[in-house]
Amino acid sequence: MSFNLTDHPHRRYNPLTGECILVSPHRTKRPWQGQVEKSEEEKRPEYDPKCYLCPGNERAGGKKNPDYKSTFVFTNDFAALNQESPNGTFEEGGLLRANSETGICRVVCFSPRHDLTLPELPVADIEKVIELWQDEYRTLGANPNVNYVQIFENKGKMMGCSNPHPHGQIWSQSTVPSEPATEGKHQGDYYQRHQRSLLADYLKLELEQQERIVLENEYYVALVPFWAVWPYETMIISKRHIQHILQFTNEEKTAYAEILQQLTIRYDNLFETSFPYSAGIHQAPTDGLDHMEWHFHHHFYPPLLRSATVKKFMVGYEMLGDPQRDITAEMAAEQLRGLSDIHYKSKVSEV
C-alpha cells in the first residue's frame, strides 16, 4: 500500500508559521449522526434606530454618527488599545513579564445599510471599503508609535460579533502581533535563502496543481491552503508580489473587490446562511522598512463544518496536541469551487 493524501492520516506543514496540522481523511467515511439543519434567516431592517452603527444614531459612548451615505470610520469607543497608556514594564523572577502597549483601534462601517453583509454589497461599494482600508493603513501607519496595522472582520454572533451592522475593525499598535510576526519571520527566512517571495512560489505550485483553487482572476487567487485548519478556511493571495495594500493599482483594487464578493457569496451559498467567519489582511509592518519578504494576503477562518449550525471547535487533542481536520483542503476547495457566484437570497427573490 502506498501513502496518499486522500486516504491516509498525515501531518501537513504550514510554511508561513512553521506549525503542523493532523489531517485524518479516512474519518470522513464514518457515518455522521450529528445534527444537520438550516438556521432561521434573520430579517433585518435597512435602518435600525437602536443600532449604534447606523447613520445618525447615538453610540454607547454618547457620540452621534453622521448621516453617512457610504463608508464610515471612527475610533472605537471601547478600544482594546489606546494612545494614553503609560510606558512601563513588569518583571518578577524572570518568568512573570509584561510590557505596556499603546495603539489606536478603529471601527469601519462598510455600508449605511443595516440589513446587508459584505457579499451582498455591489463591487463598487466594496471598492470604497478597500479605499478606506488604504486610507487607514496610510494614516495609522504614519504614526511613529504604530508599527503594525491589523485590518480584520468578525462576521456573525458565532464569531463574537456584537452588532450585525456590516462592519470591521482596524487595530494598530506599537508591537507587531504574534501571528504576523511569525509569518514575517518565515517569509524573511525564505526570501533570504531564495531572493523570492514564499507565497509567490507557493502560488505557482497551487496554480500548477489546480486542486485547491476556489477562484481566480487576473490579479488574485482565492484558495484553500494546503495546511488549512478550519473546515472551509481560505486565503486570497495577490499574484503580483506586493507588500501592502497601498501598492494596488486601480485594476488590482477592483479585482480585489470582485474576488472578495465572489468568495463571500460562495460561503453564504454553502449552507444557505449568512456564513460566519473571522477574516483579516496580513501585510508588511509600518515601521519604515521595505519588507521585501512580505507578500500581501487575506485570511478567512470560518467555523461551520456540516451545516448552518454545526460548528468546528478546537477541543481535546487540538488544544493539547495539534489542530486536526477530517475534510481535506482538496475536498473543501472542490465544494466551494462548485458553488454559484449568485447569492442564494437573490435566487429566492427571483422566484
Secondary structure, DSSP 8 states (H G I E B T S, - for coil): ----TTTS-EEEE-TTTS-EEEE-GGGGGS---S-----------S--TT-TTSTT-B-TTS-B----SS-EEEE-TT-S--TT----EEEETTTEEEE---EEEEEEE--S-TT--GGGS-HHHHHHHHHHHHHHHHHHHTSTT--EEEEEEEESGGGT-S--SSEEEEEEESS--HHHHHHHHHHHHHHHHHSS-HHHHHHHHHHHH-SSEEEE-SSEEEE--TT--STT-EEEEESS--SSGGG--HHHHHHHHHHHHHHHHHHHHHHTS---EEEEEE---SSS---TT---EEEEE--B-SSSS-B----THHHHS--EESS-HHHHHHHHHTS-SS-HHHHHHH-
